[in-house]
Amino acid sequence: MSIPLSTEITQRSLTVIHPEGREFEPHRGSHGQISTVTATNTFLSNSPVSIKLNPLSRTKSEHPRKEGSQNIVNIDSIHDSKPLHCLQTILEFPSITDCQDKACHRGIEDASLSYLPSFTLNNGVKIPAIGLGCFTGVSQEDQEAACHWILTALKQGYRHFDTAFIYNTEQVLGKAIRDSGIPRNEIFITTKLPWNHPGRVEWSINESLKNLGVDYVDLYLMHWPFSVHFDENNSLPRDGHGDLLEADPPVPFEKTWEDIVEYVYKTGKAKAIGVSNFSLKTFEPLLSTNKTGIAPVVNQIEMHPYLVQNGLKSYCEERGILIEAYTPTGYSAVLNDPTIRRIATRYNATSAQVVLAWHVARGVIACPMSKSAEHQKENITLTILEKEDVDAISALDKNQRFGNPPNERNKVWAWTMEQLGWE
């Protein structure tokens, strides 16, 4: 359940009020000692804001708010950057000294909270900043096994899931959600138009909804800017060189975007729409020729400390488009980087926790994939990074790709690096 909390920034403090007029008071132990919980907020300096916190676990008791009292929450650290990006902040709740019946606090077990931050897309839709990537192996066995680890993630508290038609995990994601018993409206689902379905957008979104067993998705992305030859029995048709066989004639991505707006967004089959793997080179014609009046809300791209993409990130942010990172941790190469490991040691965190905190601090959505319950939990237990550490991690940039590196012909699936604008 999402619990919206109204907040008002007053210099270095927040007033936090539960929407039903009660203080939301987590406790660690009994007798109302000071508790610490982790929360995240996005705000501009010295501006009133509203934040939405998605609790993974909640206090076992909510206590009545005494008439006229306030719960003042101190902000421990605020970066000086303007605007201040999504910064994780330790919120210290004062002990409950004004509770009329202090006996109600006795015997409370450890009820420390963890929260997932949310970002707001340019059409007002909110998206959890950390999601679970649902790509798995290509075998049917791997895809069927995904139901188990997706269900585990739901139990851990994940509410954002990133799949795609071509991943062949839409059906197992839908089953895991139904098996979890969690209401559909509490879960954020992303899926994607595959590279061989431009020209078949209306049919493709209907197939995805049927696979998922839902009436709508929260976010629908154009997976790639290129179009691949359609063969209903083969989603990976190859040319003589082993590269993906392009559609003949190709379907321009500008036309595909118009179809997504018409058949997906305007019909209510997706609450928000965006693109994936777009660069400055492909964005310029998409936006300059866009006659729909609807701009992408997200550009999902490979991003990690070895592929920082500051130029593309700034371009998108200036146009109200959020970046969503795939391959967000950069695999072992990044996780074992001496700088990452040194920072992780200082924060008593894992390397993955540090890298994901870096993404959130930069205002980037991240969707790591993990089948391990332990790693899933770690990935949504974020730490707080000082600005100098965020900068130190950004300085590791090598413009290095892991998720979709070019082959010996300098091609990525169907297009060259130059065509993609990735050089």
N, C-alpha and C positions, 0 to 999 in steps of 0.2 A: 504494500500500500504506500502510495506517495503522500507525504505529509508536507504541504506547503507551509513555510514559516515566513511571516512578514518580518522584514528587518529594516532598520533605519540606521544608517551609518552616522555616528557622531564622533568625529575625529578618530579615536582609536578604540571605539566601543560599539557594540551592537545591542539593540534591544530586540529580544526574540520572544515573540508571542505566538502561542498555538492558535490556529484559526478559530477554535471553539472557545477562546478566551482563557485558556489554562496555560500555565507555564509548562514547557516541555522539559522535564527535569530528569536527566539520566543520573544514576547513582553508581558508585563503586563501593560496595560494602554497605554497612548499616549506619544509623544515627546521622545521616545527612552529611557525610564528609564531602569535601570538594571533589568533584568528578571531572574527568577530562574526556572529551569526545572529539572525534575528527570530523570536520565538515569542510565544505568547499563553497566558495561563493565567487561570482563574477560581478565586477562592479567597476565603475569609473570613480576616480578619486573625488571624495567629498560630495558624492551624489547619492540621493536616496535610491535604493534598489529593492527588488524582490528576488529572493532566491528560492529554489525548489530543491529540497534535499530528499534523496531516496534512501530510506533506512534499510540496511541489510538485516539488522536485528534491532529490537526496540526494548526500552526499559520495561520491566514486568509490571510497573505500576506508574500511572500518571496521577499526580497528586493535585488537589484543588489549589487554585491560585488565590491567595488571600486578597481580599478587596483592597484595591489601590496600590498593590505592590508591583514591582517590576523586577524582571530578571535581567541584569546587566551582564553582558558577556564580553570579556576582554579579548581583543585581537592581539596575539603575540607578535606576529610579524606581518608587515605590509611592505611590499616592494615599492620602490619609488617610481617605477615606470608608469607612464600615462599613455593609453589607459592601462589600468592594472588588469593583467590577464587573470585567468581562473587560477587563483592561488589557494592552496590548501592551508587552512588555518586551524590552529588548536583553539577550541572554544572552551574556556574554563567556566563552568557553572558554579556559582556560589553555593555554599551549603544551605539547606532549607531551614533557616532559623525561624521563619514566620509560619511554618505549618502548625495549625492549631492542635493537631494530634500527632506528636512525634513518635508515638508508638507505631504509627503506620509504616515507619521506615525500618523497623527492626526486622532482621532476618532476610533482608533483600540480598539476593545473590549477585555475583558480578554481572552487571548489565551494561558493560561498556558498549558504545555504539560505534559502528563504522558506517560511512555514508558514501554514496556515489554522487559526484557532481553532475549537473546537467548543463548543457549549452542550449541556447535558443537559436533556432534557424531563422533565416531571413523572412519566413512566412509565419513566424510565431510558434511553430512546433518545437517542442523540447525534446532533446536527445541525450541520453546518458553518455557521459564522456568516455566511459570504458565499456566496451562490448566484447562479446565472444565471437571470434572468427570461426565459422562453421565449415571451412574447407577441410577435407580429409583425403584419404587415398582414393585411387580411382577404382579399386575393386569393390564389388557389391558387398563383400564382407566388411570392409572398412566403413562403407557408407551406412550399413545397417547398425554397426557398432556405435556409430556417432550418437544414436538415441540415448545411450547410457550416459556418456560424458556430457551431453547437453542437459539432460535431466539433472545430473550432479551439479552443473553450473547454476541451474534454476534454484536448486536447494541452497546453494552457497549465497545466492542473492543477486545473481546476474539478471538484468531485465532488458538487455540490449543484445540482439543476435544478428550477425551479419552472414547471410547466405547468398546464394546465386543459383539461377537455373542450371548453370553449367557445373556447379559443384555436386549436383545430385543429392543434396542434403535437405532440400525443401520439405520433402515428405517426413523425414525423421525429425526435423525441427518441429513441424506441426504436431507430430505424435507426442514428442517430449513435452510440449506446452500443454497439450490436453491431459496427459498423464500427470502433470504437476498439480493440476487443479487451480493454478493461478489464473485469475481472470484475464482474458485477452487484452483488455484496455490497460493493463498494467505492464504490458510487454511491448518493447519496441522492436519491430522486425524490419530488416533491410533485405531486399533481394535485388537481382540485377537482370537486365535484358542481355542475353548472350550475344556473342559476336555474329552468330549466324541467323539472328532473328530480326535485324533491321528489315523493314518492309512487311513484317508480321507482328507488329507491336501489340495490336489488340488481341490477337490469338495468344501471344506469348504471356502477357500479363494474366489472361484468364487461366492458362495452364499453371502458372506459378501459384495463383490463388487456390486452384483446385489441389495442387500438390500440398500446399500448406494447410488447407482446410480452413481458410479464413476468408472474410469478405473484403479485406483491404490489407495493404501493408503500410507501414509508417514511412518508409523511404524506398524509392525505386530509382535505381541508377542505370545509366547507359554504361555497360561494362567496359567497352573499348570504343575508340573513335572510328576504327575500321570495320568493314563488313566482310563476312566470310561466306563462301558458297554454302547454300542450304542443302543438306542431305539429311532427311529425317532419321536415317539409320547411322549417321556418323557426324558427331559434332566437331570432329577434328580432321576434316578433309585436307589432304596434303597435295602440294604441287610436286613437280619432278625433283626439286631440291630438298624436299622434306619440310618446307615452310607451309604455313596454313594457306589454303587456296582461297584467294580473294573472290568475292562475288563479282560476277560479270553480267551486266555492268555493276560497279560498286554503288552502294546506297550512301549518299553523302550524310555525314553525321548531323548536318544542319536539318536535313529532312527527318532523320530519326528523332531529333529533339522535338520537332513540331508534332510528330506522331505520339511521342510520350506525353506531351502536354495535352493533346486532344483525346487520346484513348485511355490514358492512365490518370492524369491529374484532374482533368475536368470532369471525369466520370466518378471521382471519389474513390478510385481503386488504390490510390496512394495518397497519403496526407502530405507528402513532400517528394520532390524529384530532384535528381542531380546527375552528376557524371562521375566517371572513374577513368584514371590514366590520361587525363587531359593535361596539356602543357600550355605554356604561353603561346606557342605556335598554333595549337588547335583551339584554344580559347578565343583568340582574337576573331577568327571568322565566325565562330559560333555566336558570340555576343553581338558582333557588328551586324549580322544578318538576321538576328532573332526578331521575328515579327509577332511572336506570341504574347509578349509583355510579361512572360514568366521566365525568370532567371534560375539557374541551378542553385540549390541551397548548399550543396556539398560537392567537393571534388575529392574523391578517394584515390590516394596515390601512395606509392611506397615512400615511407619517411621513417628515419631513425637517425641516431647521432652521426652515422657515416654518410647520410644522405639528407641533409638539413633542408635544402630547397627554399632558402629564404626569399629569393626573388619571386617564385611562384606563390609562396605563402602570402607575401605582401600584396601581390596582384589580386589574389582571391579575396583577401580580407578587405581591401579597399572597395570591393564590389559586393561585400556582404556575403561572400561564399566561404563557408568553413572548410577547413582541411580535415579529412579523416585519413588516418595512417593505417596502411596494411604493412605487414612485416615490421611492426612497430618496435620490436626489441632488437632487430638486426642480428638475430641468431647469436651463435657463440662468439663470432668475431667481435661484436660490439660488447656482449655481456662479459667477455674476458679482457676487455680493454683496461689497461692499468688505471686510467683516470676514472673510469666507471667503477672499478672495484675499490679504488681508494675512497671515492665518495660514498659508496655503499657501506663500507666498513665504518665510516664516521657516523653515518645515520643508523647504524645497526639494522640495515635493510639488505635485501637481495639486489643484485644488479638489475633484474627485471623491474623491481619496484621503483628503483631510481630512474630508469629510462622512461617508464610510464608516467612517473611524476613529472619528468621533464616535458613530456608531451602536454600534459594537462596544464602545466605552468605556462606553456606557450599558446594555450587556447586551441589545442589540437585534439580531436577525437581519436581514440586508439582502439583497435580491435585485435588483441592478441589471440592466438589459438592455443588452447591447452586442454589435453585430455586428463591431466592429473588433477585430482581434487585439491591437493596441497598447493599446486601452482596456481590453480584457478583462484583460490582464496587469497594467495599472496598478491595476485594481479589486481585485485580490487581493494587491497589494503594499502593505500597510497601513503607515502611519506611527504614531508614538506621540504622543499629545496630552497636554500638561500639563493639570491639572485646571482651571486658570483659562481655558484655551482651550476645553475642553469646556463650561464654564459660559457663556463668551462666545457660543459658537455656539447654545446653548440659548436664550439671551436674544434671539435673532433672531425668535422665534415671532411669527407674525402670524395664526394660525388660518386659513391660506390653503390651499385645495385646488387641485391641478393635475390629478390623475389622474381624478377623478370630480366635477367641479364641478356645481352645480345649474343647471338651465335656467331660462328666464324664468318658469316656473310653480313654481320652487323645488323641482323634482323631480330626483332622481338615478335614472335608468332607470325604476323603477316606483313608488318611494316618495318622499314628500316628505322634506326635510331633518329635519322634526319627527318623522316616523315612524321614520326611521333613528336619531334621537337625535344628529344631527350639528350641531345648532344650538348 
